[in-house]
Amino acid sequence: MRSPRVQMTPAALLLALATACGAPTEHDTARLQQGSAPATRCSDPLNDDGHCALELKDSHLRTPAPAIGEDEALDEAAAAVANRGRDGGCLEELDSNGHCLGSAELAATSEYVTKVRQALTRTGYTDAVVRLGRDEDPTARGALIWAVRIGDVCVLADVTPPPVERYHSWYAGLLTDGHCLAP
């Protein structure tokens, strides 16, 4: 019997990134009234499973960032990051370039931390932070989380721990130290 892990197909990842534009939160509105873009926006407020509050948890420590859908080049780069992270859970053999062409599963375990880190590093994201979530992180404690800096924006993704095990991806600004996530 298979363990209950998040099943992801390439189409599901792209759909998550494409539909993650969200309405501004009260925090976003206050920042916009002060003349600055928000550091983080809820990735999917219409289908929020409680993750929006986690995504925004450290936004007061971050620089401004666009929402998914506001910057086409960033959206394409983020889709590549999501696909490479997904490669860490590929259920089939990888193609000659190391990319998963079939379905994948990821779970919030140290085994998948290693697999996702290897998949991201193998395709050039050598400064990616991949680990299990901590209390101060913009995710649930124990979630599989990864962060990749693309210019001045952080592309983050996670798989929450059991029993829910859901995949999320979002953009955030840089932390005050210039990183996306503490190592």
Long-range contacts (C-beta under 8 A, 24 or more apart in sequence): 3-107, 4-162, 4-163, 4-165, 5-89, 5-105, 5-106, 5-107, 5-165, 6-105, 6-106, 6-107, 6-159, 6-165, 6-166, 6-167, 7-103, 7-104, 7-105, 8-86, 8-89, 8-103, 8-104, 8-105, 8-106, 8-167, 9-103, 9-104, 10-83, 10-86, 12-167, 13-79, 13-82, 13-83, 13-86, 13-167, 13-169, 14-79, 14-82, 16-43, 16-44, 16-82, 16-167, 16-168, 16-169, 17-68, 17-75, 17-78, 17-79, 17-82, 17-169, 18-68, 18-69, 18-75, 19-44, 20-44, 20-68, 20-69, 20-169, 20-170, 21-67, 21-68, 21-69, 21-70, 22-46, 22-52, 22-67, 25-52, 25-56, 27-56, 27-59, 31-64, 36-64, 37-64, 37-65, 37-66, 38-64, 38-65, 39-63, 39-64, 39-65, 39-172, 39-173, 40-65, 40-138, 40-170, 40-171, 40-172, 40-173, 41-65, 41-67, 41-170, 41-171, 42-170, 43-68, 43-168, 43-169, 43-170, 44-168, 49-164, 49-166, 51-139, 51-140, 51-160, 51-166, 51-168, 54-138, 54-139, 54-140, 55-138, 55-139, 55-156, 55-168, 55-170, 55-172, 56-138, 57-136, 57-137, 57-138, 58-136, 58-137, 58-138, 58-172, 58-175, 59-138, 59-172, 59-173, 61-175, 61-176, 62-154, 62-172, 62-173, 62-174, 62-175, 62-176, 63-152, 63-173, 63-174, 64-173, 65-152, 65-153, 65-154, 65-171, 65-172, 65-173, 66-153, 66-171, 67-171, 68-169, 68-170, 68-171, 71-153, 74-150, 74-151, 74-153, 74-155, 74-171, 77-150, 77-155, 78-150, 78-155, 78-169, 78-171, 81-120, 81-125, 81-148, 81-150, 81-155, 81-157, 82-155, 82-157, 82-169, 84-119, 84-120, 84-122, 84-123, 84-125, 85-116, 85-119, 85-120, 85-130, 85-146, 85-157, 86-119, 87-119, 87-122, 87-123, 88-112, 88-115, 88-116, 88-117, 88-118, 88-119, 88-120, 89-115, 89-116, 98-122, 98-123, 99-123, 106-144, 106-159, 106-167, 107-144, 107-159, 107-162, 107-165, 108-132, 108-133, 108-142, 108-143, 108-144, 108-159, 108-160, 108-161, 108-162, 108-165, 109-144, 112-144, 112-159, 113-144, 116-144, 116-146, 117-146, 120-146, 120-148, 129-179, 129-180, 129-181, 129-182, 129-183, 131-181, 131-183, 133-158, 134-182, 136-182, 137-181, 137-182, 138-172, 139-168, 145-181, 147-180, 147-181, 148-180, 149-174, 149-179, 149-180, 154-180, 154-181, 155-180, 156-180, 156-181
